[in-house]
Amino acid sequence: MRNLFQHVSPGSGDWAAGTYLFFSQLAVMVVCVSPLLAAGFPPAIITVSVLPAFAWQHIVGHGYCAISALRLARREKRRSVTALPGLGVDLVGGLAVTLGVMMPTWLDTGDPYLTWGLGLGANLLFGLTKLFFCPLAAWLKRVVPRAALLGLLGGLLLVYVGTTYGITAMEQPYLAFFAIGVMTASMFGQWLDRVPLIPVVIVLGPVIGYASGHWSLPAGALEISPALGQFTSAGLSHLGTAVSRYSPLIIPLALGNQLLRSLSNIEAAEVVGDAYDPRALLFVDGLVTTVGGAFVGSWMPTFLLAGQPGWKESGARIMYPGIAAVAYALTGFTGILWFLQESIPEGVIAGIFIWLALSVTNAAIKGAPPNHTPALLFSFIPVAAHLVVSQAVDGADAHSLRALAAGFPFTAVVWAAVVVYLIERDPYRSAGWCLVGALLSLLGLMHSSMLGVHATSLPIVAGYAIWGSTILLVYAINTMLEGTRRSR
């Protein structure tokens, strides 16, 4: 019993990793749910069915990974085992269902139960596809070029997700550029890179928005409704429609973005000394997605999260997925998850996912052989075509889309220069390019259809100033912390 307690007793690395897991998956859930809520989808379905189901997915998935790590530690009689990060919601798959399946259905029919049912049917198709191809995962990985899969993933995130949330960033530039500044300074400048900054941004973003008067807590955020979820056959009822209409969208994502990426993440853990059973993990992942889609109520498919080698290096061991699972039990069944979902401004989420799009695409380019990079970039073209077709919008979205596109040659140069000097770890030149972006926006050369100072462009000007200031602030905090460590 004493040895068992030593294995499961969490250390500081477990608490940091568990906190990161909770908040990062919270952000994914918010991104997948928010577009529908903004379009008038009834919150009751989300609070009573979807969020408890989301919690169940994580409790089962994270719990299984913690138990697998405990078994490995006991079998090999060592305490250095690090658990896999758990089964979390796949951002790309969840957004594909939200924007490609549910949003068109909701806008066309206004029927919330048909919309939800088709989403569950799509998620069921995700799960069944993974279960069917699970025994063939290793063969698929050998046959399909890595650059082709990484290109699909990078294109979806950088071109589709990055642009979609770039539009949102133009709506709330104060908050979006703050989040972008923190996350890009950490990723490219490697300042505070060991600090789990997603929780920091999620907490500080609403505070900054509320204090500056650019955001307020939604009226429905405090309407907390405890629920344990419900069993439903809606996904099974709509499976035939999902197969006939959405197979070209779902099957490639189920295989390339979920099944094969999960297998790669298991292999990455084996490289650093923790060998898990891939067949069992892939089967459980397919089962969690299938049950979540068919009978529990979540349209968001799961996959095995990446990052085990990094968490191992940071000191996380067995219990960090369990910590995240407990957090989801405490928030998902009490209604607190709804409050958290409503409490994160869209601008903060936009900033996080622009960073995530950059991060995953950067990893995709590094993961493919260097001479395959043209093939990877070539795969971005059909993704861009889908983006153009899907963004036939009007109203506020059209205004934000035009703001993002206007002066794009200047915007492309400025954004690239900011990141180049972050990579070179030169915060002053990077912040200087942010000021260039602010000046060009002020003159109407960026994010505006005509020259001159316009009231609508002033928030974007301020956003660039916030971006540059945030880079300098992150650098200053990092320098202070490094000085403190050296003086000890």
N, C-alpha and C positions, 0 to 999 in steps of 0.2 A: 504493500500500500504506500509506503514511504517513497519507493522508487517511482511509482505511478504519479504521486503528487509532484515529485521533482520534474517529471516530464511535462505535466500539464500546467504547472505554475507559470503564469505569463511573466516575462521580463519587460524591460523598458522598450526593447525593439518590437515586442508583440503589441504593446499598447499603441505605439506610433503607427505600425503597419495596419492594425485593426481600425484605427481612426481614419487612416487614409482610405482604406477599402470602403468603409461606410460612406464617407462623404463623396468619394469619386463615383460610387454607384448611385448615390442619391442624385448627383448631378445628371447622370445618364437617364435616370427615371424622369427627372424634371424635363429634360429635353424631349423625351419621347411623348410625354403627356401634354406639355404646354401648348403645342400647336392646335390640338383638338379643343382644349379648354378655351383658347383664344377665339376659336371659331364658333363657340357657343355650345359645345358638347356638354351634356348634363354632368355636373360634378358628382351626383349621387352614385353613378355607376363606378366612378373612379374611387370614391371613398369606401363604398361598401364591398366592392369586388376586386378591383384592380390592385389597389395598394396592399391589402392583405395577401393577395396572391403573390405579388412582388416580394413581400416579406417571406412567405412560405418558400419561394424559389431560393432565396438566399439562405434561409435557415437550413434547408435540406442540403443545398450545394456546398455552402461553407462548412456545415457540420460534417459532411462526408469527407471533405478534404482534411479537416482536423483529425478525424478518426483514422483516416489512412496514414497520416503522419505519425500518430501515436502508435499504431500497429508496426510501422516501419522502425520506429525508435526502439520499441520493445524487442522486435525480432533481431535487430542488429546490435542491441544493447549499447546504444550511444545517444547522447543528448544533443548532438549537433545537427539532428534532422530539422529541416525547415519545411513546413507544410506548403503545398501549392496554394496560391492566393484564393482559391475557391471558384465556384461557378457563379459568374456574374452575368448581368444582362449585356448583350452585345449591342453596342451603340448603333452600328451600321444596320444590323438586322431589325432592331426596334424602330429606327427611323424609317426604314424601308416599309415596314408595316403601317406605321403612322401616316407617312406622306404618300405612299404608293398604293395603299389598300383602303385605309379607313377615311382619310381626309376626302378623297374624291367621292366615296360613298356617302359620307355625311353631307357634303355640299350638294350632292345631287338629290338625295332622298330626304334628308332631315330626320331619318329614322335612327335613333341612338342604338336600339337593340340589333338592328340589321348591321349597323356599322361595327359595333362591338363583336357581334357574332362572326363577321367576316375576318376581323382581326384575330379572333381566337382560332378560326379555321386556318388562317395563314400561319399562325404559330404552330398549330398542330402539324401542318405540312413541313415546317422546319424540323420539328422533332422526329417525325416519321422518316424523313429523308436521312437524317443523321443516324437513326437506328438501323436503317436498311444498309447504308454504306459503311457503317462502323467497322465491320470485319475487313473492308477493302481500303481502309484509311492509309495504311503503309504503301499499298500499291498505287493509290491515287497520288500520293506524295512523290513517288518516283516518276510517274508518267507526266503529270502536269508541270510545266516549267514554273519555277519559283517566281520569276519576274512577272509571269502572267497573273498569278494570284495576288502578288504584292501590288501590281499595277491596278488591279480592280479595287483593292483596299485603299491604296493611296489616292486613286482618282475619286472614289466615293467620298473620302474624307476631305481631301484638299479642295477638289473642284466643287463637289456638291455641298457637303456639310460646311466647309470653310466659307463658300460664297453665300449659302443660305443664312448662316449666322453673321456673316459680314453685313448683310442687309439689316439684321437686328442691331448690330453694333452702330449703324448710322442713326438708329432711333434713340439709343441711350448711350451716346459716346462717352459721357462722363464715367459711367460705370464700366463700360466695355473696355475702354483704353486703360483704365486702372488695372483690370484683370489681365489684359494682354501684357501690360508692362511688367507686372509681377511674374507671370508665368514665363514669358520669353527671356527675361533677365535671368531667371533661375535655370532654364533649359539651355540657352545658348551661351550666356555669360558664365554659367556654373557658379553663380553666387547664391548662397543659401540653398544649394541643390539637394542637401540632405534634410531640409525642412519640408514636411508635408504641406505644401502651400495651398492646395485646393481647399482644405478646411479654413485656412486663413482668409482666402479670397471670399469664400462663401459667407463667413461671419462678418468681415469688414465691409464687403460690398454693400449690403443693405444698410449698415450704419452710415457709411459715407453718403449713400443715396438719400436716406432720410434726413441726415443733418444738412445736406445741401439743398433740400427741397425738391429734388428731382425724382423722388420715389416715395411711395407710402404703402403701408401694409394693406393688401386687398381686404375688402369688407368680409369676404367669406373665409378668411384664413383662420379665424377663431372658432368657426363652426366645426368643432372636433367631434367625430362620430366613431366610437370604438366599434370594431368589427373583426371577426375572425375569418371572414371570407365565406364563400359559398361554392358548392359544387354545381356545375352547369354542364349541359350537353350541347351548348350553342356552337362550340367549335366543331364538334362532330357533325352537327347538322349542316354546317356550311363548308365542310371539307371538300365536297365535290366542286363547289364554285371556286374555292381557293385553288384547287388543282387545275381546273380548266382555264382560269383567268390569270393566275399569278405564278404559275410554275416557272416561267422564264426569269422572273425576278427573284424568286425564293430559292430555287434549287442551287444555282451557282453560289449564292451567299451561304447557304447551309453547308455546302461542301468546302468551298474555298475559304470563306471568312470565319467559319466556326469549327467544322470538323478538323480540317488540316491545321488551322492555327492552334487548336487545342492540342493536337498531337505534337506540334513543334514546341509548345510550352512544356509539355511533359518531358520531351527530349532535352530541353534546356536545363530542367531540374536534374536529369540524370548526369549531365555533363559536370555539374558541381557536386555530385556524390549522392543525390537522393533519387533512387530508382523506384518509380511507382509503376503499377500495372496499367498500361495504357488502355487495354481493352475494357477493364472495369470502369475507369474514369470516363472514357468516351461513351460507354453504355449509360452510366448514371447521368451524364450531361444530356444525352438524347432523351432519357426518361423524364428528367426534370423539365425540359422544354416541352415534351409531349403532354405530360400531365398538366403543366401550367397552362398550355394552350387549350386542351380539350375539356378539362374538368374543373380547374380552379379559378381561371378568370383573367390571366395575364396574357396580353398579346405580344409581350417582349421575350424573344428567345434568349437562351443562355449560351455561354461557352466558357471554357476554362481560361481564366484570366492569366495574363502574362506577368512577369516580374519576379518570379521566385528567386533567381540568382541574386538580383539586387536586394531583395528583402533578406536573404541569407547573409549577404555581406554586411547589411546594416544591423544585424543582431536579432532579427525575428526568428522564431523557432516554430513551435507546434500550434500555439493557441491563438495566433492572430486572426485566422478565419473564424474561429469560435467567438472571439470578441465581437467581430462584425455581425455574426449571426445573432448574438444576444441583443445587440443594438437594434437590429431590425425587428426582433420579437417585441422589444419594449416600445418601439415607435410605430411599427406597422399595424399592430392590433389595437393600439390605444387611440389611434387617430392623430398622433403627433406627427407622423410622416406626412399627412396632408398639410399640417401647419408649416412644416419645413419646406414642403414643395411650394406652397404659396408665398413663402417668405424670401425666396431668392429672386431678385430682379432678373428680367430677361437679358439685360445688358451684361450682367455678371456671367450668366450662362453662356452668352455669345462669346465673351472673352475667353472663357475656359475652353470652349470647343473649337475656337480658332487656333488656340495653342495646341489642343489635342490633335487637330488636323495636321498641323505642322509637325508635331512629334511623331505621329504614326507614319506620315509620308517620309520623313527623314529616316526613320527606322526601316521603311520599305526599301528605300534607295540603297541604304547600307547593307541590307540583307540580301539583295540580289547581286550576282556577279557584276563587276563594273562594266564589262562589255555588253551586258544585257540592259543597261539603263535606257537606251533608245526604245527598246520593246516596252519597257515599263511605262515610259512617258507616252508612247503611242496609244496605250490602252486608256489614257485619259480622254481621248477624243470622243468616244461614244458616251462617256459619262457627262462631258460638257454638253453634248447634244441633248441628253435627257434633262439637264439643268435648264437649258434654254426653253425647252418645251414646257417644263413644269412651272416656270416662273412667269407665266402669262398672268400677271397680277394687276390689281388696280388699287386705288385709294392710297393709304399710308404706305403699304408695302411697295407700290410702284414708285412713290417718292423716294423711299429709302434705296430701292434698287437703282434708280437713276443717280442718286447721290454717290453710291458706291462705284458706279460705272463712269461717271463724268470725270474727265481728266485722267483716265486710267494710265496713260503713259507716265505721267508724273507720279501717280500713286504707286505704280509698280516699282519705279526707281527708288522712291523714298522708303517704302516698306523693305525692299531688298537691302538697301544701305543700312537701315537700322539693325537688321539681323546680322549683316556682315560684320559690323563693328561690335556687336555682342559676341559673335563667335571669336573675334579677335581680342575680346575682353578689354575693349576700349569704351568705357561707359560715356565718356564726354563726347566723343564723336557720334556715338549712337544717339545720345540725347540731342546732339546738335542737328541730326537729320530729322528728329521729331519736330524741332523748331522750324526746320525748313518746310516740313509738312504743314505745320500750323500757318506759316506765312503764305504758302501757296494756296491753302484753303481760304485764308482771309482775303486774298486777292481774287478769288473765284477761279483759279487755275486748276483746282482739284475739288471734287465733290460738288460742283456747281455747273449749271448750264450756261452761265454768262459771267463776264468779268465784273468785279466790283465787290464791295462789302455788303453782305446780305445777312439779315437776322437769322435765317434758317441755317447758315453755315457757321455761326458763332459757337454753338455747342460742339461742333466737330473741331473747330480751332482749339477750344478748351480741351477737348479729348486728346489731341496731339500734345498739348502742353502737359497734361496729366501723364501721358505715356512717358515722355522724357523725364519728368520729375520722379516718376515711380522707378525708372531704371536707376537714376542717381541715388534714390533712397535705398533701394535694395543693395546696391553696391556699397553704400556707406554703412548699412547695418552689417553686411558681410565682413567688411574691413574691420569694424569694431569688434565683432565676435572673434575673428582670427587673431586680432591683437590681444584679446583677453585670453585666448587659448595659449598663445606664445608666452604670456607673462606668468602662467601657472608653473 
